[in-house]
Amino acid sequence: MNSSEIRRSFTDFWSARGHRVVPSAPLVPHGDPTLLFVNAGMAPFKNYFLGQEKPPSPRAVSIQKCLRVSGKHNDLENVGPSVRHHTFFEMLGNFSFGDYFKEEAIRGAWELVTRVWGIPAARLTATVFEEDDEAHDLWLALSGLPQERVRRCGREDNFWAMGETGPCGPCSEIFVDLHPERPPVAWAEGTAAGRYLEIWNLVFMQYDRAPAAAGEPASPGAAAAGGVLRPLPKPSIDTGAGLERVASVLQGVDSNYDTDLFRPLLAAAAELAGIRYGGDPEHDVALRVVADHLRAVSFLLADGVIPGNEGRGYVLRRLLRRAVRHGMRLGFEEPFLHRLVPVLGEVMGSAYLELAATRQASMATLQAEEEKFRSTVANGARQVQEEIERLRAAGQDTLPGPMVFRLYDTYGLPIDVIREIAEEERFHVDEAGFAAALEGQREQSRRATQEVQSRLAALRQVVRGHADLAATRFEGYDRTELPGGQAEVVRLATWKGGAPVRVATLPAGQSGVAVLDQTVFYPEAGGQVGDTGLIAWDGGRARVTDTQKDSAGVVYHFVEVEQGELGRHARVDLRVDHELRLATQRNHTATHLLHAALRQVLGKSVRQAGSLVAPDRLRFDFTYHRGLFRQEQDEVEDLVNEWIRRAVATDFVTRSYQEAIAAGAMALFGEKYGERVRTVAVPGFSLELCGGCHVRNTGEIGLFLIEAERGVASGVRRVEAVTGTYALAEVRQQRTAYAELVERLGIHSGDYEQQLQKAEQLRQRQDELEHEMRRLRMQLVSGGPDAGPEERRVDGVRVLAREVPPAPAGELREMADALRSKLGSGVVVIGTRGDGTVSLVAAVSKDLTPRINAGELVKRLSAVVGGRGGGRADFAQAGGREPDKLPRALADVEDAVREQLAR
């Protein structure tokens, strides 16, 4: 079977047995702050297993995109050397949410493996948890396997838990003997060597593990881990089979990279590099890294992740740069990764349509990121070289760990590159110090992440309590008020000692969270900010400062009680701030028009990468490889305003997801959609999936004005705009500012074009005057072409210390460089005073840097003027806040030079 046939056979098999086929969720988890990426097939169903949400069907089957690059499931360093490990992979899984249990799971798995996939029973072994007699006996009865091939294993291998507490249970794994023609080997030896390959894991989620209460005995057995195991009321099934491993078995190869999932990628990369996969072990490792990481970064880009310096964006950038680094080892001197994206589309595009939809944008982002990284490596290499020269001059031969970490973290220079440069220069790297600094950063990041996750989880747990709290009914599309006490308060919470607690009442002056059975307050979602307004009841009122929603659809109203006491079960009136909502609606519909206009002007590769819809502004991020030309920006703005002037009625339809996509609706990659979705259309121009609030007619927007367009990441641009009364206020402000400029510059006469010409003449004249001032300052400092600068000698070294007229920093550097050139061999220190500040620049000729360090020189002198500074051995600068002490600092130059010469 090829990979497409394996996917189809798996979903067909379980679909025929009553399982709902669920499309893969995006790699970015929806509503789960505990996960960086989806790393297992069960992750999108986590709330079903926890009982926090009700599944639409008790049975499900999926082929889930997964990424493992952090935590206990971090396979990154094994990718390349290993023929089995991957960062990105596909997980085949069937799930039961309190429906069937062990017997049906084992029977189905055995039937699929042996009858559908045709793997002979003689090659198979099943493992079970050592205390799970039920699973052991079921395997013997249902499969006919001999006793010796139903193996009992310990907790480490065959017991699964979501965490230290919570749902857990024994698991059972299916292993295949890859070489049955060879004599059998010991189980531990065979699994370690990869001969006995695990292809499927069946998890029997049957317990809830909790800490033992005071005086309560712990449950017996290894599974309890010192806690108490309580049977779950509805045991569940979670299974996972890696497609890459299954494909290697069914295609009869010993490496996942020899399957049809990887062969085309490896061949294409090898051809570009002018080599052959399988011809050189080191090249093969690099090619495997390139193929694996290309899959990972392409799917991350398709799911809306953008390269960045933190969080998910940092992981994407790190994977991309690791692939580029291995590409450099293959001899690639120019960007190459983007050229492999079409090949990936041929391999996986039929299973994942988002690859085709985002292909052009992904290629542009990859190329821009690779160019940037190659420049980073070149610049970073210079930084390493300068540090080595400085340390060598000081008699050292080791790059300190903190310095290495700074080069790695701040400049993005790979540690491998730093090691290579150091080795070439016969320098050592403080590996222990680097590792300590790296671990310190990771620990700090872990603590910050855990704190945020704990706060979010605590609030949700306190407010909701358990899964019987229904989703809040939203009634706010057609109205912004709900009078007559129609809404009921069903939960209240506040904060005590920084922790959320559930309460029965909120008195006047207290802040808290209210959950209602229905609401007209729109909760923050899809880039649209949460509504604000008032909740009123007989004898009291509370101001709503924000509105949020959890993944189960429960809406949280963040309130400040202004009068009376708000109690649970109170009947309340709701009133959204109408003017702010209307302004937000204008901006939301305008973002849809903007999106459509960008795609029409720039091409269909444009897709949304993020947005903010607030009352006073809108921000729209989109994928594109360059900035917009002025003409393109004007064209986009004109298109949006044209559709506003047409006053087209917007159209709202709720339908199935499949119907919406078939109708041409645009879905946002990275978003999770249900079976039923809402579409918002401006007929003839725009159709998107959207649950947000919009105007009923585009004419209500009034005016659309682009304020700024800029880049925010590689391959991502941002448009900031205003609409309605905010756009009108912006136009008036610009008109007022223009009139003020005309007045101040004295260019009143003439029409608009003539005024611009006069302004340009003034600018040219200013440039000429500044150039003349610069020439005069340089002449004043250097004393003319024939005059030699006045200097003193310190132990035979020529030293010049001088105060110069105020000048920009760049010009000061030029002055110091010119004076150093005049000296030939010597030390120059110049200083200048400004408004409450002082600047110092030191320059040392190259022949003297082994004896005199400019960085150390300015470090000492800057202390005199109340500042600090530093730099290279030949050139350094500093600043201070005590200009009156500049003469003293310059007087100290000779002593500072003398001290360095005496060392």
C-alpha positions in Angstrom: 0.0 0.0 0.0 1.1 3.5 -0.7 0.5 6.2 2.0 -2.7 7.4 0.5 -4.1 3.9 0.4 -3.1 3.4 4.1 -4.9 6.5 5.1 -8.0 5.6 3.2 -8.0 2.0 4.5 -7.8 3.2 8.1 -10.6 5.7 8.0 -12.8 3.4 5.8 -12.3 0.5 8.3 -13.4 2.5 11.4 -16.1 4.5 9.6 -17.8 1.2 8.6 -17.8 0.5 12.4 -19.8 3.6 13.4 -16.9 6.0 13.8 -17.2 9.6 12.7 -14.4 10.7 10.4 -12.9 13.8 11.9 -10.5 16.0 9.8 -7.1 16.7 11.2 -7.1 19.7 13.6 -4.4 22.4 12.9 -1.0 21.9 14.5 -1.8 24.9 16.7 -4.0 23.7 19.6 -7.4 25.3 19.9 -8.2 26.5 23.4 -5.5 24.5 25.1 -2.8 26.7 26.7 -0.9 23.7 28.0 0.2 22.6 24.6 2.6 24.4 22.2 1.6 22.1 19.3 -0.7 19.1 18.8 1.7 16.2 19.6 -0.7 13.3 19.6 -3.8 12.1 17.9 -5.9 12.5 21.1 -4.9 16.1 21.7 -7.9 17.7 19.8 -10.2 15.4 21.8 -8.8 16.1 25.2 -11.8 17.9 26.6 -14.0 15.0 25.6 -11.8 12.6 27.5 -11.8 15.0 30.5 -15.6 15.3 30.4 -15.4 19.0 29.9 -17.2 18.9 26.5 -19.7 16.6 25.0 -18.5 14.9 21.8 -20.8 15.1 18.7 -20.3 11.3 18.4 -19.2 8.7 20.9 -16.8 7.2 18.3 -14.3 9.0 16.1 -11.5 8.3 13.7 -8.9 10.7 12.5 -5.5 11.1 10.8 -3.9 13.9 12.8 -1.0 16.1 12.0 1.5 16.1 14.9 4.7 17.9 15.8 7.1 16.9 18.6 9.9 19.4 19.2 9.7 20.1 23.0 9.1 18.5 26.4 9.3 14.8 27.0 8.3 14.1 23.3 11.2 16.0 21.8 12.7 14.0 18.9 14.6 16.9 17.3 18.2 15.8 18.0 17.4 12.2 16.8 16.0 13.4 13.4 18.6 12.7 10.8 20.8 10.1 12.5 17.8 8.0 13.1 15.7 6.5 10.3 12.6 6.3 12.5 12.4 9.7 14.2 10.5 12.8 12.9 9.5 16.2 14.1 6.3 16.2 12.0 4.3 13.0 11.6 0.8 11.7 11.0 -1.0 9.8 13.7 -3.8 7.3 12.7 -6.2 7.0 15.6 -9.6 5.6 16.6 -11.4 6.8 19.7 -14.2 5.8 22.0 -15.6 8.4 24.4 -17.3 6.2 26.9 -18.7 3.9 24.3 -16.8 0.6 23.5 -13.8 -0.6 25.5 -11.0 -3.1 25.4 -12.7 -6.0 23.6 -13.8 -4.0 20.5 -10.6 -2.0 20.4 -8.4 -5.1 20.4 -10.6 -7.0 18.0 -10.7 -4.1 15.5 -7.0 -3.5 15.7 -6.2 -7.1 15.1 -8.6 -7.4 12.2 -7.2 -4.2 10.5 -3.6 -5.2 10.9 -4.0 -8.8 9.8 -6.9 -8.8 7.3 -6.8 -5.3 5.8 -3.1 -4.6 5.9 -2.2 -8.2 5.5 0.6 -8.5 8.1 1.0 -12.2 9.0 0.1 -13.0 12.5 3.3 -15.0 12.8 5.2 -11.6 12.7 3.1 -9.9 15.4 3.5 -9.6 19.2 1.2 -7.8 21.6 2.3 -6.2 24.9 0.1 -5.4 27.9 0.5 -3.8 31.3 1.7 -6.3 33.8 -1.4 -5.9 36.0 -3.9 -5.9 33.1 -5.2 -9.5 33.1 -8.3 -8.5 31.1 -6.3 -7.2 28.1 -3.9 -10.2 28.4 -6.8 -12.7 28.2 -8.6 -10.8 25.4 -5.5 -10.8 23.2 -5.1 -14.6 23.7 -8.8 -15.2 22.9 -9.3 -12.8 20.0 -6.0 -13.1 18.2 -4.9 -16.6 18.7 -1.4 -15.5 19.5 0.6 -17.9 21.6 1.2 -17.1 25.2 4.8 -16.1 24.7 3.8 -13.4 22.2 1.4 -11.6 24.5 4.0 -10.0 26.8 3.4 -8.3 30.1 5.5 -5.1 30.6 5.9 -2.6 33.4 4.4 0.8 34.0 7.2 2.7 32.2 6.3 1.0 28.9 2.6 0.1 29.2 0.8 2.6 31.4 -0.4 5.9 30.1 -1.3 9.0 32.1 -2.3 12.5 31.0 -0.4 13.9 34.0 0.5 13.3 37.6 -3.2 13.3 38.3 -6.3 12.8 36.1 -7.3 10.2 33.5 -4.9 7.3 33.0 -4.9 3.6 32.2 -3.0 0.6 30.9 -2.1 0.4 27.3 -1.3 -2.3 24.8 1.1 -2.1 21.9 1.4 -4.1 18.7 4.9 -5.0 17.5 6.0 -6.3 14.1 9.1 -8.5 13.5 10.8 -6.8 10.6 13.0 -9.8 9.9 11.2 -13.0 10.7 13.6 -14.9 8.4 16.3 -14.3 11.0 16.7 -16.3 14.3 14.7 -14.8 17.1 16.6 -12.5 19.6 15.8 -11.5 23.2 12.9 -9.0 23.5 14.9 -6.2 25.0 17.6 -6.6 22.4 15.2 -6.7 19.5 13.2 -3.7 20.5 16.3 -1.6 21.2 17.8 -2.5 17.8 14.5 -1.8 16.0 13.9 -5.3 14.7 10.7 -5.6 16.8 9.0 -2.4 15.8 6.0 -0.9 17.6 3.3 0.3 15.1 0.2 0.8 17.2 -0.6 1.8 20.8 -4.0 1.1 22.3 -4.7 3.1 25.5 -7.4 1.9 27.8 -8.4 5.1 29.7 -10.2 3.6 32.7 -9.0 5.4 35.9 -8.9 8.8 37.5 -5.6 9.1 39.5 -5.7 11.5 42.5 -3.4 12.1 45.5 -4.3 10.1 48.5 -6.2 12.2 51.1 -5.0 12.4 54.7 -5.5 8.9 56.3 -6.6 7.4 52.9 -4.5 4.4 51.8 -2.9 4.5 48.4 -4.2 2.1 45.8 -2.2 -1.1 45.4 0.0 -1.8 42.3 2.5 0.1 40.3 -0.2 2.0 38.3 -1.3 4.0 41.3 2.2 5.6 41.8 1.4 6.3 45.4 -2.0 7.8 44.7 -5.5 6.6 44.5 -7.0 5.0 41.4 -10.7 5.5 41.0 -12.6 3.8 38.1 -13.9 6.3 35.5 -17.7 6.2 35.1 -17.2 5.9 31.3 -13.9 4.2 30.3 -12.6 5.4 26.9 -10.3 4.3 24.1 -7.4 6.3 22.6 -5.3 4.6 20.0 -2.4 5.9 17.9 -0.5 4.4 14.9 2.3 6.4 13.2 1.6 6.5 9.5 5.3 6.7 8.7 6.1 3.5 10.6 3.1 1.6 9.2 4.1 2.6 5.7 7.6 1.3 6.2 6.2 -2.1 7.3 3.6 -2.3 4.5 6.1 -1.1 1.8 8.8 -3.6 3.1 11.6 -1.1 3.9 13.7 -0.7 7.0 13.6 3.1 7.0 10.7 5.5 7.2 12.7 7.7 4.8 12.5 4.9 2.1 8.7 5.1 2.0 6.7 7.1 -0.6 6.2 9.8 2.0 9.9 10.8 1.8 11.5 9.4 -1.3 10.5 12.2 -3.7 11.7 14.9 -1.2 15.0 13.2 -0.7 15.5 12.7 -4.4 14.7 16.3 -5.2 17.0 17.7 -2.5 19.8 15.4 -3.6 19.4 16.5 -7.3 19.5 20.2 -6.3 22.7 19.5 -4.3 24.2 17.4 -7.2 24.6 14.3 -5.0 22.8 10.9 -4.5 20.8 9.8 -1.4 22.6 6.7 -0.2 26.0 7.7 -1.5 27.5 9.2 1.7 26.4 8.6 5.3 27.0 12.2 6.3 25.1 13.6 3.3 22.3 11.1 4.0 21.8 12.5 7.6 21.7 16.1 6.2 19.2 15.1 3.5 16.9 13.4 6.1 17.0 16.5 8.2 16.1 18.7 5.2 13.2 16.4 4.2 11.8 16.1 7.7 12.1 19.8 8.6 10.7 20.9 5.3 7.5 19.0 6.1 7.3 20.5 9.6 7.9 24.1 8.5 5.5 23.8 5.6 2.7 22.6 7.7 3.4 25.1 10.4 3.2 27.9 7.8 0.0 26.4 6.3 -1.5 26.5 9.8 -0.8 30.2 10.2 2.4 30.1 12.3 4.8 32.9 11.4 8.6 32.8 12.0 9.5 34.8 15.2 11.7 35.0 18.2 9.4 33.4 20.8 6.8 30.7 21.2 5.6 28.8 18.2 7.3 31.3 15.8 10.6 30.6 17.4 10.2 26.8 17.0 9.3 27.3 13.3 12.4 29.5 12.8 14.6 27.1 14.7 13.5 24.1 12.5 13.9 26.2 9.3 17.4 27.3 10.3 18.4 23.8 11.3 17.4 22.6 7.8 19.3 25.4 6.2 22.4 24.6 8.2 22.3 21.0 7.0 21.7 22.3 3.5 25.0 24.3 3.9 26.7 21.0 4.7 25.4 19.7 1.4 27.0 22.6 -0.5 24.0 24.9 -0.9 25.2 28.5 -1.1 21.9 30.0 -2.1 18.3 29.6 -0.7 17.0 26.2 -1.7 14.2 25.1 0.7 11.4 27.0 -1.1 12.3 25.0 -4.3 11.2 21.8 -2.5 7.7 23.0 -1.5 6.1 22.0 -4.8 7.5 18.5 -4.4 5.9 18.3 -0.9 2.6 19.4 -2.5 2.8 16.5 -4.9 3.4 14.0 -2.1 0.9 15.2 0.5 -1.3 17.9 -1.2 -4.2 15.5 -2.0 -4.5 14.7 1.7 -3.9 18.3 3.0 -5.5 20.9 0.8 -4.0 23.7 2.9 -0.6 23.0 1.3 -1.8 24.1 -2.1 -3.7 27.1 -0.8 -0.7 28.4 1.0 2.1 27.3 -1.4 3.1 30.6 -2.9 3.0 32.4 0.5 5.0 29.6 2.1 7.6 29.6 -0.6 8.1 33.4 -0.3 8.4 33.2 3.5 10.9 30.3 3.3 13.1 32.2 0.8 13.0 35.4 2.8 13.8 33.6 6.1 16.7 31.6 4.5 18.2 34.7 3.0 17.9 36.4 6.4 19.5 33.5 8.2 22.4 33.3 5.7 23.1 37.0 6.4 22.8 36.3 10.1 25.4 33.5 9.9 27.8 35.8 8.0 27.3 38.7 10.5 27.4 36.4 13.5 30.6 34.8 12.3 32.2 38.3 12.3 30.9 38.8 15.8 32.6 35.6 16.9 35.8 36.6 15.1 35.9 39.9 16.9 35.3 38.3 20.3 38.1 35.8 19.6 40.5 38.7 18.7 39.6 40.6 21.8 40.1 37.5 24.0 43.3 36.6 22.3 44.7 40.1 22.9 43.9 39.6 26.6 45.8 36.3 26.6 42.7 34.0 26.7 41.8 31.0 24.6 38.2 30.2 25.5 34.9 31.7 24.5 33.0 32.1 27.8 29.6 30.3 28.1 27.5 33.5 28.7 29.1 35.1 25.6 28.5 32.0 23.5 24.8 32.0 24.7 24.5 35.7 23.8 25.7 35.0 20.2 23.4 32.0 20.0 20.3 33.7 21.5 20.6 37.3 20.5 22.2 37.0 17.1 20.6 33.6 16.2 24.0 32.0 15.5 23.9 28.2 15.7 26.2 26.7 18.3 27.7 24.4 15.6 28.8 27.5 13.6 30.4 29.0 16.8 32.2 25.7 17.5 33.5 25.5 13.9 34.9 29.1 13.9 36.5 28.5 17.4 38.1 25.3 16.2 39.5 27.0 13.1 41.0 29.7 15.4 42.3 27.1 17.9 40.0 28.4 20.5 37.9 26.5 23.0 34.2 26.9 23.8 33.0 26.9 27.4 30.4 24.2 26.8 29.4 23.8 30.4 28.8 27.6 30.8 26.8 27.7 27.6 24.6 24.7 28.7 24.0 26.4 32.0 22.9 29.7 30.4 20.7 27.8 28.0 19.0 25.7 30.7 18.6 28.9 32.8 16.6 30.5 30.0 14.5 27.4 29.4 13.7 27.1 33.1 12.6 30.8 33.2 10.4 30.2 30.1 8.9 27.1 31.7 8.1 28.9 34.9 6.5 31.8 33.1 4.4 29.4 30.9 3.3 27.3 33.9 2.2 30.4 35.8 0.0 31.6 32.9 -1.4 28.1 32.3 -2.2 27.6 36.0 -4.0 30.9 36.2 -6.1 30.2 33.1 -6.9 26.6 34.2 -7.8 27.7 37.7 -10.3 30.3 36.5 -11.9 27.9 34.1 -12.1 25.2 36.8 -13.5 27.5 39.4 -16.1 29.2 37.2 -17.2 26.0 35.3 -16.6 23.4 38.0 -17.7 20.5 35.9 -19.0 19.7 32.4 -22.7 20.2 33.0 -22.4 23.9 32.6 -24.0 24.5 29.2 -22.5 26.8 26.5 -23.8 30.4 26.8 -26.5 31.2 24.2 -25.4 34.2 22.1 -28.3 36.5 21.1 -26.2 39.5 20.1 -26.0 39.4 16.3 -29.3 41.3 15.8 -29.4 43.4 19.0 -27.3 44.9 21.7 -29.8 44.9 24.5 -31.6 42.2 26.4 -34.2 43.8 28.6 -36.9 42.5 31.0 -34.7 40.3 33.1 -34.4 37.6 30.3 -30.8 36.6 31.3 -30.0 34.6 34.4 -26.7 34.6 36.3 -25.6 31.0 36.6 -22.0 31.4 38.0 -20.1 34.1 39.8 -16.4 34.2 40.7 -13.9 36.7 42.1 -10.3 36.8 43.2 -8.9 36.3 46.7 -5.2 36.4 47.3 -4.6 36.3 43.6 -6.6 33.1 43.1 -10.1 32.7 41.6 -12.9 31.5 43.9 -16.5 30.8 43.2 -18.9 33.0 45.2 -22.7 33.4 45.6 -22.7 37.2 45.4 -20.6 40.1 44.3 -21.2 43.3 46.4 -20.7 46.9 45.3 -17.1 47.8 44.7 -16.0 44.2 43.9 -14.7 42.9 40.6 -15.4 39.4 39.3 -16.6 37.1 36.5 -20.2 36.4 35.7 -21.6 33.6 33.5 -25.1 34.0 32.2 -27.4 31.5 30.5 -27.6 33.9 27.5 -25.9 37.1 26.4 -25.7 39.9 23.8 -22.1 40.6 24.8 -19.8 39.3 22.0 -16.8 37.5 23.5 -13.4 38.1 22.1 -12.8 35.8 19.1 -11.5 35.9 15.6 -9.6 39.1 16.2 -12.7 41.0 17.3 -12.4 42.4 20.8 -14.9 41.6 23.5 -17.9 43.8 24.1 -18.2 46.2 27.1 -21.4 47.7 28.6 -23.7 47.3 31.5 -25.5 44.5 33.4 -28.5 45.9 35.4 -30.9 44.4 37.9 -33.5 45.7 40.4 -31.4 47.9 42.8 -28.0 47.5 41.1 -25.8 47.5 38.1 -22.3 46.3 37.1 -20.0 47.5 34.4 -18.8 44.9 31.9 -15.1 45.7 31.2 -14.4 42.7 28.9 -16.0 39.5 27.5 -14.2 36.2 26.9 -15.1 32.7 25.9 -13.7 29.2 26.6 -13.4 26.3 24.1 -16.7 24.9 25.3 -18.6 28.1 24.5 -19.1 29.4 28.0 -18.9 33.2 28.0 -17.2 35.0 30.9 -18.3 38.6 31.6 -15.6 40.5 33.5 -17.6 42.9 35.7 -17.1 45.7 38.3 -20.2 46.0 40.5 -21.0 49.7 40.8 -24.2 49.6 42.8 -26.2 46.9 44.8 -25.3 43.3 45.0 -25.1 40.8 42.1 -26.2 37.4 43.1 -26.4 33.9 41.5 -29.7 33.2 39.8 -30.5 36.9 39.6 -32.5 38.0 36.5 -30.6 40.8 34.8 -30.9 43.2 31.9 -28.0 43.5 29.4 -26.9 46.5 27.5 -23.8 46.5 25.2 -22.1 49.9 24.6 -23.9 50.4 21.3 -21.6 53.0 19.8 -18.5 51.0 20.4 -20.1 47.8 19.0 -21.2 49.7 15.9 -17.7 51.0 15.4 -16.3 47.5 15.9 -18.8 46.2 13.3 -17.7 48.7 10.8 -14.0 47.7 11.2 -14.9 44.0 11.1 -16.7 44.2 7.8 -13.9 46.5 6.5 -11.3 43.7 7.2 -13.3 41.4 5.0 -13.3 44.0 2.2 -9.6 44.6 2.8 -8.8 40.9 2.6 -10.7 40.6 -0.7 -9.1 43.8 -2.1 -5.6 42.6 -1.3 -6.2 39.2 -3.0 -7.6 41.0 -6.1 -4.7 43.5 -6.3 -1.8 41.3 -5.2 -3.0 37.8 -6.1 -4.6 34.7 -4.6 -1.5 33.8 -2.6 -2.4 36.5 -0.1 -4.0 35.0 3.0 -4.9 36.3 6.5 -2.2 35.8 9.1 -3.9 37.6 12.0 -6.1 40.5 12.8 -7.4 42.9 15.4 -10.8 44.4 15.2 -11.4 47.1 17.8 -13.8 50.1 17.9 -11.1 52.7 17.1 -8.9 50.8 14.5 -8.4 47.6 12.6 -5.2 45.7 12.0 -4.9 43.1 9.3 -1.8 40.8 8.9 -1.4 38.9 5.6 1.2 36.8 3.8 3.1 38.6 1.1 6.8 38.6 0.2 7.3 42.4 -0.1 5.9 45.7 0.9 3.2 47.3 -1.1 4.0 50.0 -3.6 2.2 53.3 -3.1 0.1 52.6 -6.2 -0.9 49.2 -4.9 -1.9 50.6 -1.5 -4.0 53.3 -3.2 -5.6 50.7 -5.4 -6.5 48.5 -2.4 -7.9 51.6 -0.5 -10.0 52.6 -3.6 -11.4 49.1 -4.0 -12.6 49.0 -0.4 -14.2 52.4 -0.6 -15.8 51.5 -3.9 -17.6 48.6 -2.2 -18.6 50.9 0.7 -20.1 53.4 -1.7 -22.1 50.6 -3.5 -23.9 50.1 -0.2 -24.2 46.4 -0.7 -26.3 44.4 1.8 -24.2 41.9 3.7 -25.5 38.3 3.8 -25.3 35.9 6.8 -25.9 32.2 6.4 -25.4 29.3 8.8 -24.6 26.0 7.0 -22.4 22.9 7.2 -18.7 23.4 6.9 -18.6 21.3 3.7 -21.3 23.4 2.1 -19.6 26.7 3.0 -16.2 25.6 1.5 -18.0 24.3 -1.6 -19.6 27.7 -2.0 -16.1 29.3 -2.0 -16.0 30.6 1.5 -12.5 31.4 2.8 -11.5 29.5 6.0 -8.6 30.7 8.1 -5.9 28.1 8.5 -5.2 27.4 12.2 -8.8 28.0 13.2 -11.0 25.2 14.5 -14.5 25.0 12.9 -17.5 23.0 14.0 -19.9 21.1 11.8 -22.1 24.1 11.4 -20.5 27.4 10.5 -21.6 31.0 9.8 -20.6 32.7 6.6 -20.5 36.4 6.0 -20.8 37.6 2.4 -20.5 40.9 0.6 -22.1 39.4 -2.6 -19.9 39.7 -5.6 -16.8 40.5 -3.6 -16.2 38.6 -0.4 -17.3 35.3 1.3 -15.6 34.2 4.6 -16.3 31.9 7.5 -16.8 34.2 10.4 -18.6 34.2 13.7 -18.1 38.0 14.3 -20.3 41.0 14.3 -20.8 43.0 11.1 -22.7 45.9 9.6 -25.9 45.1 7.7 -24.9 47.2 4.7 -21.4 48.1 3.5 -22.5 51.8 3.3 -22.6 51.9 7.1 -18.8 51.8 7.1 -18.7 55.3 5.7 -15.0 55.7 4.9 -12.0 53.5 4.9 -8.5 54.9 5.3 -5.2 53.1 5.4 -2.9 54.6 8.0 0.2 52.4 7.7 1.6 49.3 5.8 4.7 47.5 7.1 6.4 44.2 7.6 6.0 42.4 10.9 7.8 39.1 10.1 9.4 37.3 7.2 6.7 37.0 4.5 4.1 38.8 6.6 2.8 42.3 6.1 0.5 44.4 8.3 -2.1 47.0 7.2 -3.5 49.4 9.9 -6.6 51.3 9.0 -9.6 53.3 10.4 -13.2 53.6 9.3 -16.3 55.7 9.9 -16.0 58.6 12.3 -12.4 57.6 13.2 -11.4 57.9 9.5 -13.1 61.3 9.3 -11.2 62.5 12.4 -8.0 61.2 10.8 -8.6 63.2 7.6 -9.3 66.4 9.6 -6.2 65.9 11.7 -4.1 65.5 8.5 -5.7 68.6 7.0 -5.0 70.6 10.1 -1.4 69.3 10.2 -0.9 70.2 6.5 -2.2 73.7 7.0 0.1 74.2 10.0 3.2 73.0 8.0 2.3 75.3 5.2 2.1 78.2 7.6 5.4 77.4 9.4 7.3 76.9 6.2 5.9 80.0 4.6 4.8 78.3 1.4 1.1 79.5 1.4 1.0 80.7 -2.2 0.3 78.5 -5.2 -1.6 75.3 -5.6 -0.8 71.9 -3.9 1.8 71.0 -6.5 3.6 74.3 -6.2 3.6 74.1 -2.4 5.3 70.6 -2.7 7.9 72.1 -5.0 8.7 74.9 -2.5 8.9 72.4 0.3 11.3 70.3 -1.7 13.5 73.3 -2.4 13.6 74.0 1.3 14.7 70.4 2.0 17.4 70.6 -0.6 18.7 73.9 0.9 18.7 72.3 4.4 20.7 69.3 3.1 23.3 71.7 1.5 23.6 73.6 4.8 24.0 70.5 6.9 26.7 69.2 4.4 28.6 72.5 4.7 28.3 72.4 8.6 29.7 68.9 8.5 32.6 70.0 6.3 33.4 72.9 8.6 33.3 70.7 11.7 35.7 68.2 10.2 38.0 71.0 9.1 37.9 72.6 12.6 38.8 69.2 14.2 41.5 68.2 11.8 43.0 71.6 11.3 43.0 71.6 7.6 44.8 69.4 5.0 48.3 70.5 6.0 48.0 70.9 9.7 48.9 68.0 11.9 46.8 67.4 15.0 48.3 68.4 18.4 49.1 65.3 20.3 51.2 64.1 23.2 53.4 61.1 23.5 52.9 58.5 26.3 55.8 56.0 26.5 56.5 56.6 22.8 52.8 56.3 21.7 51.1 59.2 20.1 47.9 60.2 22.0 45.3 62.8 21.0 42.5 63.8 23.3 40.2 66.6 22.2 36.8 68.1 22.7 34.9 68.7 19.5 31.8 70.6 18.5 28.4 68.8 18.9 27.8 66.4 16.0 25.7 63.3 15.3 27.1 59.9 16.4 28.0 58.8 12.9 30.0 62.0 12.3 31.9 61.6 15.6 33.0 58.2 14.4 34.2 59.7 11.1 36.1 62.4 13.0 37.9 59.9 15.2 38.7 57.8 12.2 40.1 60.8 10.3 42.2 61.9 13.2 43.5 58.3 13.7 44.5 58.2 10.0 46.4 61.5 10.4 48.3 60.1 13.4 49.2 57.0 11.5 50.0 55.1 14.6 48.4 56.2 17.9 45.3 56.6 20.1 42.5 59.2 19.5 39.8 60.1 22.1 37.3 62.8 21.2 34.3 64.0 23.3 31.4 66.3 22.8 28.7 67.8 25.0 25.0 68.1 24.2 21.9 69.0 26.2 22.7 67.2 29.5 24.7 64.4 27.8 28.2 63.6 26.8 29.6 61.3 24.1 33.1 59.8 23.8 34.7 58.0 20.9 38.1 56.2 21.1 40.1 54.9 18.1 43.3 52.9 18.3 45.5 52.1 15.3 45.7 48.4 14.4 49.4 48.1 15.3 48.6 49.1 18.9 45.6 46.9 19.6 47.7 44.1 21.2 48.8 46.7 23.8 45.9 49.2 24.0 42.2 48.3 23.9 39.8 51.1 22.9 36.9 49.3 24.6 38.6 49.2 28.0 39.7 52.8 27.5 36.2 54.2 27.0 34.9 52.0 29.8 37.2 53.8 32.3 36.6 57.3 30.9 32.8 56.8 30.7 32.7 56.3 34.5 34.1 59.8 34.9 31.2 61.3 33.0 28.5 59.2 34.7 28.0 56.7 32.0 29.2 53.5 30.4 30.3 52.1 27.1 32.5 49.6 25.3 33.4 48.2 21.9 36.1 46.6 19.9 39.9 46.7 20.6 40.3 49.3 17.7 37.1 51.3 18.1 34.7 52.0 20.9 32.2 54.6 22.1 30.5 55.6 25.3 27.9 58.0 26.7 27.4 59.8 30.0 25.0 62.2 31.8 27.5 64.6 33.4 28.8 66.9 30.6 30.6 69.2 33.0 33.1 66.4 33.7 34.1 65.9 30.0 37.4 68.0 30.4 38.4 65.8 33.4 37.7 62.6 31.4 39.8 63.9 28.5 42.6 64.8 30.9 42.6 61.2 32.2 43.3 59.7 28.7 47.1 59.8 29.1 47.0 58.0 32.4 44.5 55.4 31.1 46.8 54.7 28.1 49.9 54.6 30.3 48.2 52.0 32.6 47.4 49.7 29.7 51.0 50.0 28.3 52.4 49.0 31.7 50.5 45.7 31.9 
